[in-house]
Amino acid sequence: MRRILTWLVWLPLILVVVALGVANRHPLTLSWNPFEPSSVVDGIQVPVFVGLLAAFAFGSIAGGFIVWNTQRKYRRAYREERRKAERLTGDVQRMKAEAAATPPAAGVAALPVPR
């Protein structure tokens, strides 16, 4: 079922990208000189769809990095809480083992060992 849903999402997207590439094959000059954009020495010519796809890829990567960076505090808190839970679990197990190994005092009714 998941594979079918994946194809239902990706297939139209792939078709749109292919249609974009076929329709926009005109040359686009990407120049690194903002003061004289007509200078071909500092630039390269690529099809328009390559420029569009590169801009989309750059935006996706930049957005992903920003989201990953803003979630850093939540990942740190999760790690700290996980370590705390592991430490407390170890303490509980150690206390259970000590309670099971210690014989009850004479004349005092012992409580059952917790499960």
N, C-alpha and C positions, 0 to 999 in steps of 0.2 A: 504494500500500500504506500509506504514512504517513497519507494523508488518511482512509483507512478506519479505521486505529487511532485517529486523533484523534476521529473521530465515535463510535467505540465507547467512548471514555472520556468525552467531553463530553455525549453524548446522555443517558446515565443521570443524570449530574450535573444537567443542566438539568431533567430530569423530577423529580428529588428537590427541587430548588429551587422549581419550580412547585407541586408537591404541598405543600411547606412553606408557601408563600404562600397557597394556597387554604385550608389547614386552620387557619392562625393569623392570621385577620383581626381578631381582637379588639383593642380599643384598649389601648395601653400608654402610660402617662404617664411621660415622661422628665423628671425634675425636676433642676434644678441646685442646689437647696437641700437639703443632706443633713440638716439639723436639723428641717425640716418638709416631708417628702416629699409631703404631701397638698396643698401649695400649688400651685395650677394656674397662678399668675401667672408663676412662674419656670420652668415646664416646657412641654412640648409633648406632644400626643397623636399617636402613630403606631401603625400595626398592629404586632403582635408580630414578624412576619417581617421587617419593616424594621429593627427593633432587632437581630434576630439576624444579618441580613445585614451590617448596619453593623459589628457586633462582629467578624464573620468578616473583613470587608474590612480593618478596622483591625489585627487580628492578623496578617493576611497581609502587609500593608505594613510593620508593625513588624518582623516576622520577617525579611522580605526585606532591610530596612535593616540589621538586626543581622548577618546573614550577609554582606552586601556589605561592611560595616565590618570584620568580622573577617578577611576575605580581602584587606584592603588591603596587608598586608606581602608577600603572594605576588604581587600585581599590581606592586608597586614592584620586587621582585626580578626579575620577568620583564622589566620595562622596562630595568632596568640591564643585565641579561645580553644583551638584544637589542642595546642600544647598543654594548656591548663586542664582540659578535660582528660587528656592522657595521664597527666601527673596525678590528678585526683582519682582516676580509675586505679592507678598503681597503688596509691595510698590505701584505698578501700580494700584492694586485694591483700595487701600486706597486713592490714589490721584484721581481716578475716582469718588469715593464716595464723597470726599471733593468738587470736582468740581461740582458735581450734586447738592450738598447741598448749595453751595454758590450762592446767587442771583447775577445776573449781576449788575454792577454799572449803575446808572441812566445816560442815554444819551449815553452809550457805547454799541455798538452791541456785543452781546455775541457769542462766537464760539460754535459750536455744541459739545456736549460731545463725545469724541472718543468711538468707539465701541470695 
